Structures are given as C-alpha cells and as structure tokens.
Amino acid sequence: MGRDLESIVQEAAGGLAAGRSSAVVGVLAEGRTEIRGAGPGAPDGDTVFEIGSVTKVFTALALARQVVAGTAGLDEPVRDLLPAGTAMPAREGREVSLRHLAQHTSGLPRLPKGATWQMIREFPNGNRDPYARYGDATILAGLADTRLRSLPGARFRYSNLGAGLLGLALATRAGTDYATLVTEDVCEPLGMTRTSLGEPVIQGHTRRGRPTPPWNMAALAGAGGLRSTAADLLTFLQAQIECREEAIGLSRRTEHRVNPLQAVQLGWMETLLHPKIGGGRRVWHNGRTGGFASYVGFDPERRIGVVVLSSTARSVDGTAATLFRTLAS
C-alpha cells in the first residue's frame, strides 16, 4: 500500500458524502484500525446508522452460538422452534431447517406473503416503513399460505422472510425477543456497546436525498433491524478475522456453494475474486433500508476489513471494492 491509511480512509468518506449526505468509513489493515467520517452532523466512529441486511450476519452468529451451546441444531426443523400450531411450509416431504434459513436455501420467497405488491404500490407514495405491519402473529399466520419456491437445501434464493424467521425462531427458543437475543449472544460477548434495535442518531435519506424516517422491521428484525457504528462493526470484523471462537468458526466453515466463485456461509456471502481485480477471497454482506446503505466485509488471508456506512439509501459497494483494491496493493 503506497499511501498512508488515514488519507485513504478520509478520501473514501469524503467522496461518499459529496452529493449524498453523511458517511463513515472504517478499515482494519496493517494491524490497526482507521475511521473517518464526512458530511453534515460531523459523523464519526460512534455515529449510529441503520445497517439493514448486515443484520443477517448477527442473526446467523446467534444461531451458531446456540448450536455450540447445544440449545439448537443446524439441521433442526424450524417448526420445532416456533409456537405450537404454526403451519411451517415444506416441499416433497423435506422440511426447512435452521441451516436453510441462515444460508438462504429454504425456498421461502424473498418477502412475506402479499408484501411484494404492497411495497411496490405504497413505498413511492409515502409509506417509508414498509415492514412495520409484519408483527409476529402476521408473519406466523402467513406461513400457512406460503409456498416454497424450491426444495429446502437445493438452491440459493435470497430471502428476507427466511432471515427474519430465523431471528424470530431463535428468540422463541430462548424465551426472549430478538433485541435481547442479539445483545446477549453476540454484542455483549464481543464488547459491541452501540449495536441494538435502537434509533439511529443521524438522519437517513432516500436515494434522491429526501429525509425519511427510520424503518421498524417488526418480526423481521433478524433480517435487517439492527443499528450500529463503524467502531462496533470493526470490532465484529476483528473477531471474524481472528476466528478464535468456536461459534465464529462454525458460521464460517458451514457453506453452501452457489457457483464456482460464490458461496454462502451462515449469514456471510463469500466471493473468490479474479486476479485482475486483486484476487483473494472476500467475505461480506451489504445492506440498505429506506434511508441508509451499508457494507461490511473482510479478506481473511490478508487480514483486511472494510466498513462503509451512508445515511443515503444508495449502494456503497463500489466504494468498498475500491478500498479493498487499494489496501491490497
């Protein structure tokens, strides 16, 4: 890496903030961390953003922790964790397991029954909280009318419904709610003090730059409800890179191969990169809500981690990719 780490991170944050709103960029490289923010509100490493689907890796780690503790099994049917009488769909006699939910191989649709049309119709007209109506009872009742699109375990089909159902099922088994589950099973053990379902402390904006209220993911919180900071997320990445805990190791070595270059672990996506764009292996997840965009990823061999948070709902993946290339050069 020919340039100093501080200038690389500051340039990335400033570039993101220009033309959108506030942004924070954090990197883990050369055995140290660097965080810089830019934009209105002087954001920094402790500024809380919605992280959207990055939440899924927290939910998956909560699953791994329960598996290691012996209170859940990767191949345990989801119906065993849900309230009695819940009609969990199956296909050709094959049931959906916890592993399937964490790896998006359950066959469940991307969204709850009836949600696709509702969200398309209402979101542009002012409904800035499209998941709020989907409480526990609504989600569980809707499963009776939900058809699996493929055999459980057969193929990768990204599903917010599946990831949210995993969080709900794990919390039900633990006798608590999702917020408590993720705090006790993931955040507290790792020393992450600012990650929760609490409100973001910075204003979110739509893709066009209009202020928009926070999202309430309700029963699907395990799919995208968490808020966090760059500092907390770098702590999370450090734990992933070191991989000293049994639960983290389990979440990383449990994979479903999507194609020769892509796999899904428990929660994480994994991509093998062509040498022309730096090569190596990248483990990552991104996220987007009505007012925020996020990216969290790492290269386990090079021990490089990248966090990008924006208070505008436009993808930050390009900035993350550029950072990885710069840090690896």
Stockholm file with secondary structure:
# STOCKHOLM 1.0

chainA/1-329         MGRDLESIVQEAAGGLAAGRSSAVVGVLAEGRTEIRGAGPGAPDGDTVFEIGSVTKVFTALALARQVVAGTAGLDEPVRDLLPAGTAMPAREGREVSLRHLAQHTSGLPRLPKGATWQMIREFPNGNRDPYARYGDATILAGLADTRLRSLPGARFRYSNLGAGLLGLALATRAGTDYATLVTEDVCEPLGMTRTSLGEPVIQGHTRRGRPTPPWNMAALAGAGGLRSTAADLLTFLQAQIECREEAIGLSRRTEHRVNPLQAVQLGWMETLLHPKIGGGRRVWHNGRTGGFASYVGFDPERRIGVVVLSSTARSVDGTAATLFRTLAS
#=GR chainA/1-329 SS CCSCHHHHHHHHHHHHHTTSCCEEEEEEETTEEEEEEESTTCCCTTCCEECGGGHHHHHHHHHHHHHHHTSCCTTSBGGGTSCTTCCCCEETTEECBHHHHHHTCSCCCSSCTTHHHHHHHHGGGTCCCTTTTCCHHHHHHHGGGCCCSSCTTTSCCCCHHHHHHHHHHHHHHHTSCHHHHHIIIIIHHHTCCSCBSSCCSSCEECTTSCEECCCCCGGGHHHHCCEECHHHHHHHHHHHHHCCSHHHHHHHHCCEEEETTEEECSSCEEEECCGGGTCSEEEEEEEECSSCEEEEEEETTTTEEEEEEESBSSCCHHHHHHHHHHHHC
#=GC SS_cons         CCSCHHHHHHHHHHHHHTTSCCEEEEEEETTEEEEEEESTTCCCTTCCEECGGGHHHHHHHHHHHHHHHTSCCTTSBGGGTSCTTCCCCEETTEECBHHHHHHTCSCCCSSCTTHHHHHHHHGGGTCCCTTTTCCHHHHHHHGGGCCCSSCTTTSCCCCHHHHHHHHHHHHHHHTSCHHHHHIIIIIHHHTCCSCBSSCCSSCEECTTSCEECCCCCGGGHHHHCCEECHHHHHHHHHHHHHCCSHHHHHHHHCCEEEETTEEECSSCEEEECCGGGTCSEEEEEEEECSSCEEEEEEETTTTEEEEEEESBSSCCHHHHHHHHHHHHC
//
